[in-house]
Amino acid sequence: MLDDLRNTAVSGPEEPVPPELVPSGIPPARQGTRASFLGMTAAQRFVIVLMMLIMTCILGTFCLIITEKIVPPFF
């Protein structure tokens, strides 16, 4: 398998297999569709990330208040 690795890397890309030779049980690869992460659109992912950022900021602030590293001015 690795005996002829250098020659296969130097040679150009292999020619595509004609559709007649592709087994019929294997579906063809989807052309032109972009895979979505966890089935969400870009806008949905942005909202999730924005909510996580806000939650992290709030929880971090509460942690600093509880450990008395910062003191709110109204106390």
Summary of the structure (lengths in Angstrom):
residues: 75
radius of gyration: 27.2
end to end distance: 72.2
largest distance: 77.8
contacts: 88
relative contact order: 0.05
helix: 49%
strand: 0%
